[in-house]
Amino acid sequence: MTWNVRQAYAMAPSVVVPGGWRFTHDPRGAFTAMVFAPEPVELSSFAAEHCRLSSSPESGFVRVLQVQLRDAKGVDMLRGCVLRRIDAEGTYERTIDSADDWYDVLADVFHLNLTDVDTPARAALWHRVHTAHQQWDAEGQRATTL
């Protein structure tokens, strides 16, 4: 369990894009910053990167199951088997060690009851997520990615 109390968000003129803006996000979140150009962009401009992020074997979105839900007071994130809550009180995280608990978290925290998924598919999903978590943990990734 880890507790931090500082949240940091800022908006400032971009130093890399003339006329643009830089949004600095809380470093405990899923990203640290975004830079916005001043001119409008078509949705099609994002298609190639969307395809890469959703299909490339190197993409973190393909390699690790991730669920996020923001509410008025903070954000809940499940990344593999690690559940994290970030709010004004700080950051709380715990590892989910069983399939029953993992599915309870999906239902209770994220409102994803997955009742339409049959038992063998649920078992296969848990096995995949848990195996990836064990490998990640064994490789010492916890210290560098959370």
N, C-alpha and C positions, 0 to 999 in steps of 0.2 A: 504494500500500500504506500502511495506517495501523495503528499499534500504540498501544493504550492499555492500561494495566494495572489500572485500578480497576474493580471490580464492586461494585454497591451494591444491597442488598435490605433492606427493613425492614418490620416490621409494628407498627402503633401504633393506639391508639384514634382513631376518626374525629373530626374537628372539625366535620364537616357533618352526620353522621347519628348522632344520639344512640344510644349502645349499639353502634354499628357499628365496623368496623375499616377501616383504610387500608393496603393493601399497596403499598409503593413498590418499583418494579422498576428494574433496571439501565437507565439512560437510553440505552444503546447498543442495547437490544432493540426489540421491536415496539411496546411501549407503556411509559408512564412510571409509571402507578399505577392502582389499582382501589379502589373503596370498596364495602364489603360491609355491608348492613343486617343487623340481628340476627334478623329474622323470616324464616321459610322462604318460598320463592317457587316457584310452579309453573313448569314448563318452558314452558307456554303464554305466560307473561309475556314471553318473549324472541322470540316468533314474528314480531312486526311488525319489530323491529330486524334479525332474521336475514334477513327478506325484503328489507329495504332494503339491507343490506350485501351480499347475494348477487345482487341484480338491478338496483339503481339505477346508471345510467350515471355518477353522481358518486362512487360507492363505489370506494375504492382497491382493493378485492378484485375488482372488475369491470374496472377500468382497467389494472391491472398484475398479471401472473402472479406469484404468490408461492408458494414452497414452503419449509417449515421442518421441521427435524428436530433434536430435542434428544437428547443422549446424556448419560452420567454426567459428562462433563467440560466440556460447553458446548453451543452451538447453532450449527447451520448454517442459513443463510437464502439463498435465491435469490430476488431481487426483480427481475423483468425479466431483464436480462443481468448484474446485479451479484451476485456470490457473496460472502457474508460469513461468517466464522467468528468467534464470540465465545467465549472460554474464559478460564481464569485467567491465561494468558500475555498476553492482550490481544485486540485486534481485528485481523483480517486481512481485506482485501477485494481482489477483482480483478474486472475486467470480462471477460466471456466474449464473444469476438469472432467466433466461427464456429459454425455449426449443429452440426458434428461435436463440437466441444468442449462446447457447451451440452447436447447429448444425452448425452455422456459424463458430465458433472456430474450430470445427472438420474439416470443409472443408478448411477454409482459412489458418489456422496455420499448421494443420497436413495432409492436402491433402486427407482427408477422407470424400468424399461428401455423402456417403451412399445413393446414388440415387437408389440403388438396394433394399433398405429396404422400405417396404410399410408403409403407414401412421399409421395404428394401431400398428405396431411393433415399429416404431419410438416413438410414444406416450408412449408405455409401457416401452421402454428403458429409456426415459427421466424421467418418473415417478419413476422408480426403482432407478436411479442415484440421482435424486433430493430428494426423500424420505430418502435415506441413508445419504445424505449430511445433511439434516435437523436434523436427529437423531444424527449424529456425532457432529454437531454444538451445539445441545441442551445439549448433554452430556459433553460439555466443552472440547472436544478433540482437538479443534483448537490450544490451547495453548501448547499442548504437542506433536503434530504430525507434525506440519508444520515448 
